[in-house]
């Protein structure tokens, strides 16, 4: 089984940002993600 970084890269074509990795490792998905433009929020929604 791939680690999160490998899985994320295959799923989105991008390397995850540190906050995306933290979300994956914490196991609890927040109700709101307030992320500035161009920092991967759309990739969070696609994953």
C-alpha positions in Angstrom: 0.0 0.0 0.0 1.4 3.4 -0.9 2.1 6.1 1.7 -0.1 9.2 1.7 2.4 11.2 -0.4 2.5 8.6 -3.1 -1.3 8.1 -3.1 -1.9 11.9 -3.2 0.5 12.4 -6.1 -1.2 9.6 -8.1 -4.7 11.0 -7.3 -4.0 14.7 -8.0 -0.7 14.8 -10.0 0.7 17.1 -7.2 2.8 16.6 -4.1 0.8 17.3 -1.0 1.3 20.4 1.0 2.2 19.9 4.7 -1.3 20.8 5.9 -2.8 18.2 3.6 -0.4 15.6 5.0 -1.5 16.6 8.6 -5.2 16.2 7.7 -4.4 12.7 6.4 -2.5 11.7 9.5 -4.9 13.1 12.0 -7.8 10.9 10.8 -10.5 13.5 11.5 -11.7 15.6 8.6 -12.5 19.3 9.5 -15.8 20.8 8.5 -14.1 23.9 7.0 -10.7 24.3 5.4 -9.7 27.9 5.0 -6.8 27.9 2.6 -5.5 30.8 0.5 -5.8 30.5 -3.3 -3.2 28.2 -5.1 -2.4 26.2 -1.9 -4.2 23.0 -2.8 -7.7 23.3 -1.3 -9.2 22.0 -4.5 -7.0 18.9 -4.3 -8.3 18.4 -0.8 -11.8 18.3 -2.2 -10.9 15.9 -5.0 -9.1 13.4 -2.7 
